[in-house]
Amino acid sequence: MRGLIVALLAILLIGADSGRDTSQLLRNAEEAQVPAPLLWLAAKNGSTRAQSRLVAYASRVESVYWLNKLVTLDNAEAAWALYHLIGDDSKSDRLMQLAAVGNVPEAQMEYAFTTEDPEKRETWLQRAANQGYLPGQAALADWYLLKGEPDKALPWFRVTANDYPQSAFQYGRMLWDRGKRDAAINWINKSASQGHVMADKVKRVLAKYQPTSPDRVSKMSLQSSRCLQRIGVFATSLSTIVKADSLVQAYKNDRRLQSIPLCIDKPIWLKQNTLSCAPDWQGAERLGCDVRPLAKAVERRNYTHAVIVAEQGKANVNNGVMFLDLTDAYSVFVHELAHFAGFVDEYALGAQAAERNCKDTSVPNLIFDGKITYAPLSTYDNWQQLQPGVGIWPAQTCARSDITAYKPSGRVTFLEHHDSGEIPPIYLALWRQQLRRPEAQRPVYMNLFQRFQKAGQTEQAGKWLAKYETFLAPSGAVKREEDISNSLPANIKVAH
């Protein structure tokens, strides 16, 4: 209140100045102890210089009164200063909009993120960026990247790379994808030196891996005495090799799975465009790839299963191949590893999946209502032998069918919600047991057989079907499944 009184008194005392020209008012304001009234008079006369000086003064002394006066002149800088001064107020949205319309770049960027309309957001980010406002330029680059428009993002990352570690990292990553490897490494290293966590991770991965072709993968076999499943991990880009490396490292540090006799090899970074992948593979609404290019690497490393990390798509396991994308957490990886051993999901399956899995007597983690008791009784007895007195609990798996399923745990396990992290001891025992039963698994050989067969490459198809038969042989299960034998062309010979 005292400030307002002083301001009014000052206006009365200098009433004579109101008739003077603007330049005289500005000179008098320089000498005045309280310059705001003089600057206001000059501002009303149309002086942009007076308005700017009054905004600066009012901001310094935090004068809501003078900023409000300037807002009546549609002064954008005053609106922006007042917006920050009054905080959460009913007028704040109007002030922000006024400042944005008045070309205050800071307001334009903030205003952009108050709207859910993507076109409107992009327009305001562009306006801020085109004024040379660095945060706005960096935000626009990130926006284009989020939209999946890297070509539009690239020039803005180039502009902001020297000022922001995030921009330097993204610029380097995009240069890598465009084949400019030396420049890419320089920018990634620069970002890492400024403390960017992901850039530092990429820097370490680049020192550890190099892109290669499957034909150049060295011949090596994982130790078979410990490795009842031998898993090869394949990455398809710089981003996915970072992801693949983190998954393998997390597996090595996972104490829960140390008793499971499977081995995961160091990831292989495939050269660009080695694999043909799609997020909606063959219309199945899930990630998939043509795995034929992996045949030589699978053979040379003696893999039984494969993991492919691609850019985007729904995680799944299909005949010995796991497909993951950049968003999949390590918990998803563990969940899908269990599918390699024949485990079935414990969340409610879709109607078709329920129809298929809820009649499968080979499922290790589920039993079903039978006519007299649980079915199959052999699975129930097996649970009791592995963990005497184990409880029987309802499972959600078959909720969309007329079958009731049960599981050997009352907890929400990693097969129901992957991020629960709950792997009960009975599941670990079943997992170890399943890996000693090749007939309970579908190795990568089946996937390769199917792909070569579909492509009309009958000689290669026969070779991988023979490997599948050999995989089953140790358990005495050398028999061809009906769905395989029915689809096998007459000209494919199987070696025994």
Secondary structure, DSSP 8 states (H G I E B T S, - for coil): -HHHHHHHHHHHHTGGGGGS-HHHHHHHHHH-SS-HHHHHHHHHTT-HHHHHHHHHHHHHHT-HHHHHHHHTTT-HHHHHHHHHHH-S-TTHHHHHHHHHHTT-HHHHHHHHTT---HHHHHHHHHHHHHTT-HHHHHHHHHHHHHTT-HHHHHHHHHHHTTT-HHHHHHHHHHHHHTT-HHHHHHHHHHHHHTT-HHHHHHHHHHHH---B-GGG-------TTT-SEEEEEEE-SHHHHHHHHHHHHHHHT-GGGTTS-EEE---EEB-TTSS-EETTGGGSSS-EE--GGGHHHHHHHT-SEEEEE-SS---EEETTEEEE-TT--HHHHHHHHHHHTT----S---HHHHHHHTT-TT-SS-EEE-SSSEESHHHHHHHHHHSTT---EEESTTTTTT--EEES-SS--TTT-GGG----HHHHHHHHHHHT-GGG---HHHHHHHHHHHTT-HHHHHHHHHHHHHHHGGGT-----HHHHHH--TT-----
